[in-house]
Amino acid sequence: MEYEVRTEVLDSTDKCSEQYSCLQGKNECLCEVEDIFDGRILFVRPRQSRACIYRISFGYSYVCNCPTRQAIYRNYQR
């Protein structure tokens, strides 16, 4: 399943080192969402060991600041 995300969101994700591979529906590149706070803060579990500029360590978890990842979760609950 391919994901569609608004152009403004993609433009704000200008530091993506994966060339937006998540939009192709290859879920192995998407961090798994563990929880969401206040409808906008995603706590995630990385599926890959590669570094991501948008993933920030937060105690024993990670917060995802990727606008594209957040849009995919909001629109598709994935």
PDB file of N, H, CA, C and O in Angstrom:
ATOM      1  N   MET A   1       0.838  -1.177   0.000  1.00  0.00           N
ATOM      2  CA  MET A   1       0.000   0.000   0.000  1.00  0.00           C
ATOM      3  C   MET A   1       0.884   1.243   0.000  1.00  0.00           C
ATOM      4  O   MET A   1       1.721   1.408   0.887  1.00  0.00           O
ATOM      5  N   GLU A   2       0.709   2.088  -0.957  1.00  0.00           N
ATOM      6  H   GLU A   2       0.029   1.954  -1.677  1.00  0.00           H
ATOM      7  CA  GLU A   2       1.451   3.341  -0.996  1.00  0.00           C
ATOM      8  C   GLU A   2       0.693   4.394  -0.201  1.00  0.00           C
ATOM      9  O   GLU A   2      -0.537   4.399  -0.161  1.00  0.00           O
ATOM     10  N   TYR A   3       1.444   5.278   0.425  1.00  0.00           N
ATOM     11  H   TYR A   3       2.443   5.274   0.392  1.00  0.00           H
ATOM     12  CA  TYR A   3       0.848   6.337   1.223  1.00  0.00           C
ATOM     13  C   TYR A   3       0.928   7.658   0.475  1.00  0.00           C
ATOM     14  O   TYR A   3       1.899   7.934  -0.228  1.00  0.00           O
ATOM     15  N   GLU A   4      -0.110   8.468   0.640  1.00  0.00           N
ATOM     16  H   GLU A   4      -0.899   8.244   1.212  1.00  0.00           H
ATOM     17  CA  GLU A   4      -0.117   9.797   0.062  1.00  0.00           C
ATOM     18  C   GLU A   4      -0.038  10.818   1.182  1.00  0.00           C
ATOM     19  O   GLU A   4      -0.763  10.738   2.174  1.00  0.00           O
ATOM     20  N   VAL A   5       0.858  11.779   1.003  1.00  0.00           N
ATOM     21  H   VAL A   5       1.447  11.844   0.197  1.00  0.00           H
ATOM     22  CA  VAL A   5       1.073  12.823   1.991  1.00  0.00           C
ATOM     23  C   VAL A   5       1.117  14.159   1.247  1.00  0.00           C
ATOM     24  O   VAL A   5       1.668  14.252   0.150  1.00  0.00           O
ATOM     25  N   ARG A   6       0.539  15.171   1.849  1.00  0.00           N
ATOM     26  H   ARG A   6       0.091  15.095   2.740  1.00  0.00           H
ATOM     27  CA  ARG A   6       0.509  16.495   1.213  1.00  0.00           C
ATOM     28  C   ARG A   6       1.913  17.015   0.911  1.00  0.00           C
ATOM     29  O   ARG A   6       2.862  16.737   1.644  1.00  0.00           O
ATOM     30  N   THR A   7       2.027  17.758  -0.153  1.00  0.00           N
ATOM     31  H   THR A   7       1.257  17.984  -0.748  1.00  0.00           H
ATOM     32  CA  THR A   7       3.314  18.310  -0.598  1.00  0.00           C
ATOM     33  C   THR A   7       3.952  19.182   0.481  1.00  0.00           C
ATOM     34  O   THR A   7       5.170  19.150   0.655  1.00  0.00           O
ATOM     35  N   GLU A   8       3.152  19.958   1.205  1.00  0.00           N
ATOM     36  H   GLU A   8       2.162  19.985   1.064  1.00  0.00           H
ATOM     37  CA  GLU A   8       3.699  20.823   2.260  1.00  0.00           C
ATOM     38  C   GLU A   8       4.397  20.005   3.344  1.00  0.00           C
ATOM     39  O   GLU A   8       5.414  20.422   3.899  1.00  0.00           O
ATOM     40  N   VAL A   9       3.831  18.835   3.635  1.00  0.00           N
ATOM     41  H   VAL A   9       3.005  18.497   3.185  1.00  0.00           H
ATOM     42  CA  VAL A   9       4.429  17.961   4.642  1.00  0.00           C
ATOM     43  C   VAL A   9       5.762  17.419   4.126  1.00  0.00           C
ATOM     44  O   VAL A   9       6.756  17.412   4.852  1.00  0.00           O
ATOM     45  N   LEU A  10       5.780  16.975   2.892  1.00  0.00           N
ATOM     46  H   LEU A  10       4.972  16.982   2.302  1.00  0.00           H
ATOM     47  CA  LEU A  10       7.024  16.463   2.309  1.00  0.00           C
ATOM     48  C   LEU A  10       8.086  17.550   2.258  1.00  0.00           C
ATOM     49  O   LEU A  10       9.259  17.288   2.523  1.00  0.00           O
ATOM     50  N   ASP A  11       7.684  18.758   1.923  1.00  0.00           N
ATOM     51  H   ASP A  11       6.731  18.971   1.708  1.00  0.00           H
ATOM     52  CA  ASP A  11       8.634  19.866   1.881  1.00  0.00           C
ATOM     53  C   ASP A  11       9.243  20.151   3.247  1.00  0.00           C
ATOM     54  O   ASP A  11      10.399  20.563   3.340  1.00  0.00           O
ATOM     55  N   SER A  12       8.469  19.933   4.305  1.00  0.00           N
ATOM     56  H   SER A  12       7.530  19.598   4.229  1.00  0.00           H
ATOM     57  CA  SER A  12       8.991  20.166   5.650  1.00  0.00           C
ATOM     58  C   SER A  12       9.843  19.010   6.162  1.00  0.00           C
ATOM     59  O   SER A  12      10.484  19.125   7.207  1.00  0.00           O
ATOM     60  N   THR A  13       9.851  17.901   5.433  1.00  0.00           N
ATOM     61  H   THR A  13       9.330  17.808   4.585  1.00  0.00           H
ATOM     62  CA  THR A  13      10.681  16.740   5.780  1.00  0.00           C
ATOM     63  C   THR A  13      11.927  16.772   4.893  1.00  0.00           C
ATOM     64  O   THR A  13      12.210  15.818   4.167  1.00  0.00           O
ATOM     65  N   ASP A  14      12.641  17.847   4.959  1.00  0.00           N
ATOM     66  H   ASP A  14      12.411  18.622   5.549  1.00  0.00           H
ATOM     67  CA  ASP A  14      13.741  18.077   4.029  1.00  0.00           C
ATOM     68  C   ASP A  14      15.054  17.415   4.414  1.00  0.00           C
ATOM     69  O   ASP A  14      16.036  17.533   3.681  1.00  0.00           O
ATOM     70  N   LYS A  15      15.096  16.716   5.553  1.00  0.00           N
ATOM     71  H   LYS A  15      14.298  16.620   6.148  1.00  0.00           H
ATOM     72  CA  LYS A  15      16.333  16.053   5.982  1.00  0.00           C
ATOM     73  C   LYS A  15      16.238  14.527   5.912  1.00  0.00           C
ATOM     74  O   LYS A  15      17.028  13.827   6.545  1.00  0.00           O
ATOM     75  N   CYS A  16      15.283  14.018   5.152  1.00  0.00           N
ATOM     76  H   CYS A  16      14.641  14.587   4.638  1.00  0.00           H
ATOM     77  CA  CYS A  16      15.088  12.573   5.058  1.00  0.00           C
ATOM     78  C   CYS A  16      16.254  11.929   4.317  1.00  0.00           C
ATOM     79  O   CYS A  16      16.525  12.251   3.160  1.00  0.00           O
ATOM     80  N   SER A  17      16.933  11.021   4.996  1.00  0.00           N
ATOM     81  H   SER A  17      16.712  10.759   5.935  1.00  0.00           H
ATOM     82  CA  SER A  17      18.070  10.325   4.383  1.00  0.00           C
ATOM     83  C   SER A  17      17.648   9.051   3.657  1.00  0.00           C
ATOM     84  O   SER A  17      18.476   8.386   3.034  1.00  0.00           O
ATOM     85  N   GLU A  18      16.370   8.712   3.736  1.00  0.00           N
ATOM     86  H   GLU A  18      15.698   9.252   4.242  1.00  0.00           H
ATOM     87  CA  GLU A  18      15.857   7.478   3.117  1.00  0.00           C
ATOM     88  C   GLU A  18      15.095   7.747   1.827  1.00  0.00           C
ATOM     89  O   GLU A  18      14.455   6.839   1.295  1.00  0.00           O
ATOM     90  N   GLN A  19      15.148   8.974   1.311  1.00  0.00           N
ATOM     91  H   GLN A  19      15.667   9.711   1.743  1.00  0.00           H
ATOM     92  CA  GLN A  19      14.463   9.348   0.070  1.00  0.00           C
ATOM     93  C   GLN A  19      12.974   8.977   0.107  1.00  0.00           C
ATOM     94  O   GLN A  19      12.412   8.508  -0.883  1.00  0.00           O
ATOM     95  N   TYR A  20      12.351   9.197   1.271  1.00  0.00           N
ATOM     96  H   TYR A  20      12.808   9.578   2.075  1.00  0.00           H
ATOM     97  CA  TYR A  20      10.910   8.978   1.447  1.00  0.00           C
ATOM     98  C   TYR A  20      10.486   7.551   1.105  1.00  0.00           C
ATOM     99  O   TYR A  20       9.400   7.342   0.564  1.00  0.00           O
ATOM    100  N   SER A  21      11.319   6.585   1.410  1.00  0.00           N
ATOM    101  H   SER A  21      12.201   6.755   1.850  1.00  0.00           H
ATOM    102  CA  SER A  21      10.982   5.192   1.108  1.00  0.00           C
ATOM    103  C   SER A  21       9.714   4.744   1.844  1.00  0.00           C
ATOM    104  O   SER A  21       9.055   3.800   1.407  1.00  0.00           O
ATOM    105  N   CYS A  22       9.370   5.391   2.931  1.00  0.00           N
ATOM    106  H   CYS A  22       9.905   6.158   3.286  1.00  0.00           H
ATOM    107  CA  CYS A  22       8.165   5.019   3.679  1.00  0.00           C
ATOM    108  C   CYS A  22       6.898   5.228   2.848  1.00  0.00           C
ATOM    109  O   CYS A  22       5.894   4.558   3.089  1.00  0.00           O
ATOM    110  N   LEU A  23       6.923   6.122   1.896  1.00  0.00           N
ATOM    111  H   LEU A  23       7.738   6.666   1.700  1.00  0.00           H
ATOM    112  CA  LEU A  23       5.744   6.385   1.072  1.00  0.00           C
ATOM    113  C   LEU A  23       5.423   5.238   0.126  1.00  0.00           C
ATOM    114  O   LEU A  23       4.314   5.162  -0.401  1.00  0.00           O
ATOM    115  N   GLN A  24       6.368   4.357  -0.091  1.00  0.00           N
ATOM    116  H   GLN A  24       7.270   4.418   0.337  1.00  0.00           H
ATOM    117  CA  GLN A  24       6.158   3.215  -0.971  1.00  0.00           C
ATOM    118  C   GLN A  24       5.448   2.062  -0.263  1.00  0.00           C
ATOM    119  O   GLN A  24       5.200   1.018  -0.866  1.00  0.00           O
ATOM    120  N   GLY A  25       5.125   2.252   1.010  1.00  0.00           N
ATOM    121  H   GLY A  25       5.327   3.101   1.499  1.00  0.00           H
ATOM    122  CA  GLY A  25       4.400   1.228   1.748  1.00  0.00           C
ATOM    123  C   GLY A  25       5.289   0.131   2.297  1.00  0.00           C
ATOM    124  O   GLY A  25       4.797  -0.900   2.756  1.00  0.00           O
ATOM    125  N   LYS A  26       6.589   0.345   2.252  1.00  0.00           N
ATOM    126  H   LYS A  26       6.989   1.182   1.879  1.00  0.00           H
ATOM    127  CA  LYS A  26       7.524  -0.640   2.807  1.00  0.00           C
ATOM    128  C   LYS A  26       7.654  -0.354   4.304  1.00  0.00           C
ATOM    129  O   LYS A  26       8.479   0.457   4.725  1.00  0.00           O
ATOM    130  N   ASN A  27       6.848  -1.016   5.078  1.00  0.00           N
ATOM    131  H   ASN A  27       6.178  -1.675   4.736  1.00  0.00           H
ATOM    132  CA  ASN A  27       6.751  -0.699   6.499  1.00  0.00           C
ATOM    133  C   ASN A  27       8.007  -0.998   7.295  1.00  0.00           C
ATOM    134  O   ASN A  27       8.114  -0.563   8.442  1.00  0.00           O
ATOM    135  N   GLU A  28       8.954  -1.718   6.734  1.00  0.00           N
ATOM    136  H   GLU A  28       8.867  -2.072   5.802  1.00  0.00           H
ATOM    137  CA  GLU A  28      10.175  -1.993   7.490  1.00  0.00           C
ATOM    138  C   GLU A  28      10.972  -0.723   7.748  1.00  0.00           C
ATOM    139  O   GLU A  28      11.804  -0.697   8.654  1.00  0.00           O
ATOM    140  N   CYS A  29      10.739   0.324   6.980  1.00  0.00           N
ATOM    141  H   CYS A  29      10.063   0.304   6.243  1.00  0.00           H
ATOM    142  CA  CYS A  29      11.436   1.583   7.227  1.00  0.00           C
ATOM    143  C   CYS A  29      10.697   2.465   8.224  1.00  0.00           C
ATOM    144  O   CYS A  29      11.262   3.447   8.706  1.00  0.00           O
ATOM    145  N   LEU A  30       9.449   2.140   8.543  1.00  0.00           N
ATOM    146  H   LEU A  30       8.991   1.343   8.152  1.00  0.00           H
ATOM    147  CA  LEU A  30       8.678   2.935   9.498  1.00  0.00           C
ATOM    148  C   LEU A  30       8.920   2.444  10.917  1.00  0.00           C
ATOM    149  O   LEU A  30       8.783   1.255  11.203  1.00  0.00           O
ATOM    150  N   CYS A  31       9.282   3.364  11.802  1.00  0.00           N
ATOM    151  H   CYS A  31       9.393   4.330  11.569  1.00  0.00           H
ATOM    152  CA  CYS A  31       9.372   2.984  13.205  1.00  0.00           C
ATOM    153  C   CYS A  31       7.975   2.611  13.693  1.00  0.00           C
ATOM    154  O   CYS A  31       6.980   3.207  13.280  1.00  0.00           O
ATOM    155  N   GLU A  32       7.915   1.632  14.563  1.00  0.00           N
ATOM    156  H   GLU A  32       8.723   1.148  14.898  1.00  0.00           H
ATOM    157  CA  GLU A  32       6.629   1.194  15.108  1.00  0.00           C
ATOM    158  C   GLU A  32       6.140   2.197  16.151  1.00  0.00           C
ATOM    159  O   GLU A  32       6.883   2.550  17.066  1.00  0.00           O
ATOM    160  N   VAL A  33       4.912   2.651  16.019  1.00  0.00           N
ATOM    161  H   VAL A  33       4.308   2.363  15.276  1.00  0.00           H
ATOM    162  CA  VAL A  33       4.345   3.595  16.982  1.00  0.00           C
ATOM    163  C   VAL A  33       3.927   2.822  18.228  1.00  0.00           C
ATOM    164  O   VAL A  33       3.100   1.913  18.161  1.00  0.00           O
ATOM    165  N   GLU A  34       4.506   3.194  19.353  1.00  0.00           N
ATOM    166  H   GLU A  34       5.178   3.932  19.407  1.00  0.00           H
ATOM    167  CA  GLU A  34       4.172   2.564  20.629  1.00  0.00           C
ATOM    168  C   GLU A  34       3.044   3.304  21.337  1.00  0.00           C
ATOM    169  O   GLU A  34       2.199   2.690  21.990  1.00  0.00           O
ATOM    170  N   ASP A  35       3.039   4.618  21.202  1.00  0.00           N
ATOM    171  H   ASP A  35       3.725   5.117  20.672  1.00  0.00           H
ATOM    172  CA  ASP A  35       2.043   5.428  21.896  1.00  0.00           C
ATOM    173  C   ASP A  35       1.983   6.793  21.217  1.00  0.00           C
ATOM    174  O   ASP A  35       2.906   7.190  20.507  1.00  0.00           O
ATOM    175  N   ILE A  36       0.905   7.486  21.443  1.00  0.00           N
ATOM    176  H   ILE A  36       0.154   7.163  22.020  1.00  0.00           H
ATOM    177  CA  ILE A  36       0.764   8.847  20.935  1.00  0.00           C
ATOM    178  C   ILE A  36       0.254   9.699  22.084  1.00  0.00           C
ATOM    179  O   ILE A  36      -0.648   9.299  22.819  1.00  0.00           O
ATOM    180  N   PHE A  37       0.841  10.875  22.227  1.00  0.00           N
ATOM    181  H   PHE A  37       1.573  11.200  21.629  1.00  0.00           H
ATOM    182  CA  PHE A  37       0.475  11.776  23.309  1.00  0.00           C
ATOM    183  C   PHE A  37      -0.123  13.046  22.721  1.00  0.00           C
ATOM    184  O   PHE A  37       0.433  13.636  21.795  1.00  0.00           O
ATOM    185  N   ASP A  38      -1.237  13.450  23.257  1.00  0.00           N
ATOM    186  H   ASP A  38      -1.688  12.971  24.010  1.00  0.00           H
ATOM    187  CA  ASP A  38      -1.890  14.703  22.865  1.00  0.00           C
ATOM    188  C   ASP A  38      -2.206  14.756  21.373  1.00  0.00           C
ATOM    189  O   ASP A  38      -2.309  15.839  20.798  1.00  0.00           O
ATOM    190  N   GLY A  39      -2.360  13.589  20.745  1.00  0.00           N
ATOM    191  H   GLY A  39      -2.276  12.709  21.212  1.00  0.00           H
ATOM    192  CA  GLY A  39      -2.716  13.520  19.344  1.00  0.00           C
ATOM    193  C   GLY A  39      -1.642  13.962  18.380  1.00  0.00           C
ATOM    194  O   GLY A  39      -1.898  14.045  17.179  1.00  0.00           O
ATOM    195  N   ARG A  40      -0.431  14.254  18.871  1.00  0.00           N
ATOM    196  H   ARG A  40      -0.223  14.187  19.847  1.00  0.00           H
ATOM    197  CA  ARG A  40       0.581  14.765  17.956  1.00  0.00           C
ATOM    198  C   ARG A  40       2.014  14.329  18.251  1.00  0.00           C
ATOM    199  O   ARG A  40       2.890  14.508  17.404  1.00  0.00           O
ATOM    200  N   ILE A  41       2.273  13.769  19.416  1.00  0.00           N
ATOM    201  H   ILE A  41       1.561  13.624  20.103  1.00  0.00           H
ATOM    202  CA  ILE A  41       3.637  13.339  19.750  1.00  0.00           C
ATOM    203  C   ILE A  41       3.688  11.822  19.655  1.00  0.00           C
ATOM    204  O   ILE A  41       3.026  11.119  20.418  1.00  0.00           O
ATOM    205  N   LEU A  42       4.483  11.325  18.708  1.00  0.00           N
ATOM    206  H   LEU A  42       5.021  11.896  18.089  1.00  0.00           H
ATOM    207  CA  LEU A  42       4.598   9.881  18.497  1.00  0.00           C
ATOM    208  C   LEU A  42       5.786   9.322  19.267  1.00  0.00           C
ATOM    209  O   LEU A  42       6.918   9.776  19.102  1.00  0.00           O
ATOM    210  N   PHE A  43       5.516   8.344  20.099  1.00  0.00           N
ATOM    211  H   PHE A  43       4.596   7.975  20.233  1.00  0.00           H
ATOM    212  CA  PHE A  43       6.576   7.572  20.739  1.00  0.00           C
ATOM    213  C   PHE A  43       6.748   6.314  19.892  1.00  0.00           C
ATOM    214  O   PHE A  43       5.780   5.605  19.618  1.00  0.00           O
ATOM    215  N   VAL A  44       7.966   6.048  19.485  1.00  0.00           N
ATOM    216  H   VAL A  44       8.752   6.625  19.708  1.00  0.00           H
ATOM    217  CA  VAL A  44       8.202   4.973  18.527  1.00  0.00           C
ATOM    218  C   VAL A  44       9.273   4.008  19.004  1.00  0.00           C
ATOM    219  O   VAL A  44      10.077   4.305  19.888  1.00  0.00           O
ATOM    220  N   ARG A  45       9.245   2.839  18.377  1.00  0.00           N
ATOM    221  H   ARG A  45       8.593   2.597  17.659  1.00  0.00           H
ATOM    222  CA  ARG A  45      10.290   1.822  18.543  1.00  0.00           C
ATOM    223  C   ARG A  45      10.925   1.641  17.169  1.00  0.00           C
ATOM    224  O   ARG A  45      10.249   1.239  16.222  1.00  0.00           O
ATOM    225  N   PRO A  46      12.205   1.933  17.055  1.00  0.00           N
ATOM    226  CA  PRO A  46      12.873   1.797  15.752  1.00  0.00           C
ATOM    227  C   PRO A  46      12.859   0.359  15.255  1.00  0.00           C
ATOM    228  O   PRO A  46      13.037  -0.574  16.039  1.00  0.00           O
ATOM    229  N   ARG A  47      12.651   0.178  13.965  1.00  0.00           N
ATOM    230  H   ARG A  47      12.507   0.935  13.328  1.00  0.00           H
ATOM    231  CA  ARG A  47      12.740  -1.147  13.343  1.00  0.00           C
ATOM    232  C   ARG A  47      14.115  -1.380  12.753  1.00  0.00           C
ATOM    233  O   ARG A  47      14.503  -2.517  12.481  1.00  0.00           O
ATOM    234  N   GLN A  48      14.850  -0.297  12.557  1.00  0.00           N
ATOM    235  H   GLN A  48      14.535   0.626  12.778  1.00  0.00           H
ATOM    236  CA  GLN A  48      16.188  -0.392  11.989  1.00  0.00           C
ATOM    237  C   GLN A  48      17.169   0.253  12.946  1.00  0.00           C
ATOM    238  O   GLN A  48      16.804   1.117  13.744  1.00  0.00           O
ATOM    239  N   SER A  49      18.405  -0.170  12.859  1.00  0.00           N
ATOM    240  H   SER A  49      18.702  -0.871  12.211  1.00  0.00           H
ATOM    241  CA  SER A  49      19.418   0.392  13.755  1.00  0.00           C
ATOM    242  C   SER A  49      20.060   1.657  13.177  1.00  0.00           C
ATOM    243  O   SER A  49      20.863   2.315  13.840  1.00  0.00           O
ATOM    244  N   ARG A  50      19.698   1.984  11.944  1.00  0.00           N
ATOM    245  H   ARG A  50      19.046   1.449  11.406  1.00  0.00           H
ATOM    246  CA  ARG A  50      20.261   3.191  11.342  1.00  0.00           C
ATOM    247  C   ARG A  50      19.777   4.430  12.076  1.00  0.00           C
ATOM    248  O   ARG A  50      18.668   4.471  12.609  1.00  0.00           O
ATOM    249  N   ALA A  51      20.632   5.429  12.088  1.00  0.00           N
ATOM    250  H   ALA A  51      21.533   5.396  11.655  1.00  0.00           H
ATOM    251  CA  ALA A  51      20.277   6.703  12.716  1.00  0.00           C
ATOM    252  C   ALA A  51      19.259   7.434  11.858  1.00  0.00           C
ATOM    253  O   ALA A  51      19.263   7.317  10.632  1.00  0.00           O
ATOM    254  N   CYS A  52      18.400   8.179  12.506  1.00  0.00           N
ATOM    255  H   CYS A  52      18.397   8.274  13.501  1.00  0.00           H
ATOM    256  CA  CYS A  52      17.416   9.004  11.816  1.00  0.00           C
ATOM    257  C   CYS A  52      17.436  10.379  12.474  1.00  0.00           C
ATOM    258  O   CYS A  52      17.325  10.490  13.695  1.00  0.00           O
ATOM    259  N   ILE A  53      17.574  11.401  11.681  1.00  0.00           N
ATOM    260  H   ILE A  53      17.664  11.311  10.689  1.00  0.00           H
ATOM    261  CA  ILE A  53      17.643  12.767  12.192  1.00  0.00           C
ATOM    262  C   ILE A  53      16.368  13.177  12.931  1.00  0.00           C
ATOM    263  O   ILE A  53      16.406  14.066  13.781  1.00  0.00           O
ATOM    264  N   TYR A  54      15.263  12.548  12.619  1.00  0.00           N
ATOM    265  H   TYR A  54      15.232  11.826  11.928  1.00  0.00           H
ATOM    266  CA  TYR A  54      13.969  12.902  13.206  1.00  0.00           C
ATOM    267  C   TYR A  54      13.625  12.090  14.455  1.00  0.00           C
ATOM    268  O   TYR A  54      12.626  12.377  15.115  1.00  0.00           O
ATOM    269  N   ARG A  55      14.424  11.092  14.787  1.00  0.00           N
ATOM    270  H   ARG A  55      15.236  10.858  14.251  1.00  0.00           H
ATOM    271  CA  ARG A  55      14.163  10.249  15.963  1.00  0.00           C
ATOM    272  C   ARG A  55      15.010  10.746  17.126  1.00  0.00           C
ATOM    273  O   ARG A  55      16.234  10.834  17.022  1.00  0.00           O
ATOM    274  N   ILE A  56      14.346  11.070  18.237  1.00  0.00           N
ATOM    275  H   ILE A  56      13.352  10.998  18.321  1.00  0.00           H
ATOM    276  CA  ILE A  56      15.023  11.659  19.385  1.00  0.00           C
ATOM    277  C   ILE A  56      14.839  10.746  20.596  1.00  0.00           C
ATOM    278  O   ILE A  56      13.725  10.342  20.928  1.00  0.00           O
ATOM    279  N   SER A  57      15.948  10.436  21.237  1.00  0.00           N
ATOM    280  H   SER A  57      16.853  10.764  20.967  1.00  0.00           H
ATOM    281  CA  SER A  57      15.900   9.618  22.439  1.00  0.00           C
ATOM    282  C   SER A  57      15.171  10.376  23.542  1.00  0.00           C
ATOM    283  O   SER A  57      15.397  11.567  23.753  1.00  0.00           O
ATOM    284  N   PHE A  58      14.286   9.655  24.245  1.00  0.00           N
ATOM    285  H   PHE A  58      14.102   8.687  24.074  1.00  0.00           H
ATOM    286  CA  PHE A  58      13.503  10.244  25.319  1.00  0.00           C
ATOM    287  C   PHE A  58      13.389   9.197  26.417  1.00  0.00           C
ATOM    288  O   PHE A  58      12.479   8.368  26.394  1.00  0.00           O
ATOM    289  N   GLY A  59      14.287   9.232  27.358  1.00  0.00           N
ATOM    290  H   GLY A  59      15.026   9.906  27.377  1.00  0.00           H
ATOM    291  CA  GLY A  59      14.315   8.221  28.411  1.00  0.00           C
ATOM    292  C   GLY A  59      14.591   6.854  27.813  1.00  0.00           C
ATOM    293  O   GLY A  59      15.620   6.654  27.167  1.00  0.00           O
ATOM    294  N   TYR A  60      13.684   5.915  28.021  1.00  0.00           N
ATOM    295  H   TYR A  60      12.848   6.077  28.545  1.00  0.00           H
ATOM    296  CA  TYR A  60      13.826   4.562  27.478  1.00  0.00           C
ATOM    297  C   TYR A  60      13.093   4.391  26.157  1.00  0.00           C
ATOM    298  O   TYR A  60      12.953   3.272  25.663  1.00  0.00           O
ATOM    299  N   SER A  61      12.633   5.475  25.590  1.00  0.00           N
ATOM    300  H   SER A  61      12.747   6.384  25.991  1.00  0.00           H
ATOM    301  CA  SER A  61      11.859   5.433  24.363  1.00  0.00           C
ATOM    302  C   SER A  61      12.416   6.438  23.367  1.00  0.00           C
ATOM    303  O   SER A  61      13.468   7.034  23.594  1.00  0.00           O
ATOM    304  N   TYR A  62      11.707   6.620  22.270  1.00  0.00           N
ATOM    305  H   TYR A  62      10.852   6.135  22.086  1.00  0.00           H
ATOM    306  CA  TYR A  62      12.082   7.589  21.244  1.00  0.00           C
ATOM    307  C   TYR A  62      10.849   8.372  20.835  1.00  0.00           C
ATOM    308  O   TYR A  62       9.735   7.848  20.834  1.00  0.00           O
ATOM    309  N   VAL A  63      11.061   9.627  20.491  1.00  0.00           N
ATOM    310  H   VAL A  63      11.966  10.052  20.492  1.00  0.00           H
ATOM    311  CA  VAL A  63      10.015  10.482  19.948  1.00  0.00           C
ATOM    312  C   VAL A  63      10.335  10.698  18.480  1.00  0.00           C
ATOM    313  O   VAL A  63      11.487  10.940  18.120  1.00  0.00           O
ATOM    314  N   CYS A  64       9.323  10.611  17.636  1.00  0.00           N
ATOM    315  H   CYS A  64       8.387  10.415  17.929  1.00  0.00           H
ATOM    316  CA  CYS A  64       9.502  10.820  16.207  1.00  0.00           C
ATOM    317  C   CYS A  64       9.039  12.230  15.846  1.00  0.00           C
ATOM    318  O   CYS A  64       7.886  12.594  16.076  1.00  0.00           O
ATOM    319  N   ASN A  65       9.947  13.010  15.281  1.00  0.00           N
ATOM    320  H   ASN A  65      10.883  12.714  15.094  1.00  0.00           H
ATOM    321  CA  ASN A  65       9.635  14.366  14.849  1.00  0.00           C
ATOM    322  C   ASN A  65       9.536  14.477  13.338  1.00  0.00           C
ATOM    323  O   ASN A  65       9.577  15.581  12.795  1.00  0.00           O
ATOM    324  N   CYS A  66       9.408  13.357  12.659  1.00  0.00           N
ATOM    325  H   CYS A  66       9.376  12.460  13.101  1.00  0.00           H
ATOM    326  CA  CYS A  66       9.334  13.364  11.199  1.00  0.00           C
ATOM    327  C   CYS A  66       7.924  13.767  10.758  1.00  0.00           C
ATOM    328  O   CYS A  66       6.963  13.059  11.062  1.00  0.00           O
ATOM    329  N   PRO A  67       7.784  14.877  10.058  1.00  0.00           N
ATOM    330  CA  PRO A  67       6.459  15.304   9.616  1.00  0.00           C
ATOM    331  C   PRO A  67       5.767  14.275   8.715  1.00  0.00           C
ATOM    332  O   PRO A  67       4.549  14.106   8.790  1.00  0.00           O
ATOM    333  N   THR A  68       6.528  13.595   7.874  1.00  0.00           N
ATOM    334  H   THR A  68       7.517  13.732   7.813  1.00  0.00           H
ATOM    335  CA  THR A  68       5.939  12.598   6.983  1.00  0.00           C
ATOM    336  C   THR A  68       5.460  11.395   7.782  1.00  0.00           C
ATOM    337  O   THR A  68       4.362  10.896   7.535  1.00  0.00           O
ATOM    338  N   ARG A  69       6.254  10.918   8.733  1.00  0.00           N
ATOM    339  H   ARG A  69       7.146  11.323   8.933  1.00  0.00           H
ATOM    340  CA  ARG A  69       5.851   9.774   9.565  1.00  0.00           C
ATOM    341  C   ARG A  69       4.607  10.112  10.375  1.00  0.00           C
ATOM    342  O   ARG A  69       3.707   9.284  10.517  1.00  0.00           O
ATOM    343  N   GLN A  70       4.558  11.322  10.901  1.00  0.00           N
ATOM    344  H   GLN A  70       5.289  11.995  10.786  1.00  0.00           H
ATOM    345  CA  GLN A  70       3.400  11.749  11.670  1.00  0.00           C
ATOM    346  C   GLN A  70       2.151  11.796  10.793  1.00  0.00           C
ATOM    347  O   GLN A  70       1.070  11.399  11.229  1.00  0.00           O
ATOM    348  N   ALA A  71       2.294  12.275   9.571  1.00  0.00           N
ATOM    349  H   ALA A  71       3.171  12.597   9.217  1.00  0.00           H
ATOM    350  CA  ALA A  71       1.153  12.331   8.646  1.00  0.00           C
ATOM    351  C   ALA A  71       0.671  10.933   8.277  1.00  0.00           C
ATOM    352  O   ALA A  71      -0.534  10.701   8.185  1.00  0.00           O
ATOM    353  N   ILE A  72       1.588  10.009   8.069  1.00  0.00           N
ATOM    354  H   ILE A  72       2.567  10.198   8.144  1.00  0.00           H
ATOM    355  CA  ILE A  72       1.201   8.630   7.760  1.00  0.00           C
ATOM    356  C   ILE A  72       0.406   8.043   8.923  1.00  0.00           C
ATOM    357  O   ILE A  72      -0.607   7.375   8.717  1.00  0.00           O
ATOM    358  N   TYR A  73       0.869   8.295  10.134  1.00  0.00           N
ATOM    359  H   TYR A  73       1.692   8.838  10.301  1.00  0.00           H
ATOM    360  CA  TYR A  73       0.135   7.765  11.290  1.00  0.00           C
ATOM    361  C   TYR A  73      -1.249   8.407  11.391  1.00  0.00           C
ATOM    362  O   TYR A  73      -2.240   7.707  11.595  1.00  0.00           O
ATOM    363  N   ARG A  74      -1.324   9.719  11.252  1.00  0.00           N
ATOM    364  H   ARG A  74      -0.518  10.288  11.086  1.00  0.00           H
ATOM    365  CA  ARG A  74      -2.627  10.409  11.348  1.00  0.00           C
ATOM    366  C   ARG A  74      -3.598   9.929  10.282  1.00  0.00           C
ATOM    367  O   ARG A  74      -4.779   9.721  10.562  1.00  0.00           O
ATOM    368  N   ASN A  75      -3.107   9.754   9.062  1.00  0.00           N
ATOM    369  H   ASN A  75      -2.148   9.923   8.834  1.00  0.00           H
ATOM    370  CA  ASN A  75      -3.989   9.418   7.936  1.00  0.00           C
ATOM    371  C   ASN A  75      -4.302   7.936   7.816  1.00  0.00           C
ATOM    372  O   ASN A  75      -5.377   7.570   7.341  1.00  0.00           O
ATOM    373  N   TYR A  76      -3.372   7.070   8.244  1.00  0.00           N
ATOM    374  H   TYR A  76      -2.499   7.368   8.631  1.00  0.00           H
ATOM    375  CA  TYR A  76      -3.530   5.626   8.000  1.00  0.00           C
ATOM    376  C   TYR A  76      -3.449   4.777   9.274  1.00  0.00           C
ATOM    377  O   TYR A  76      -3.627   3.561   9.202  1.00  0.00           O
ATOM    378  N   GLN A  77      -3.186   5.383  10.429  1.00  0.00           N
ATOM    379  H   GLN A  77      -3.042   6.370  10.487  1.00  0.00           H
ATOM    380  CA  GLN A  77      -3.013   4.666  11.692  1.00  0.00           C
ATOM    381  C   GLN A  77      -1.999   3.539  11.569  1.00  0.00           C
ATOM    382  O   GLN A  77      -2.207   2.459  12.122  1.00  0.00           O
ATOM    383  N   ARG A  78      -0.935   3.769  10.871  1.00  0.00           N
ATOM    384  H   ARG A  78      -0.767   4.646  10.421  1.00  0.00           H
ATOM    385  CA  ARG A  78       0.145   2.787  10.686  1.00  0.00           C
ATOM    386  C   ARG A  78       1.435   3.362  11.175  1.00  0.00           C
ATOM    387  O   ARG A  78       2.470   2.699  11.111  1.00  0.00           O
TER     388      ARG A  78
END
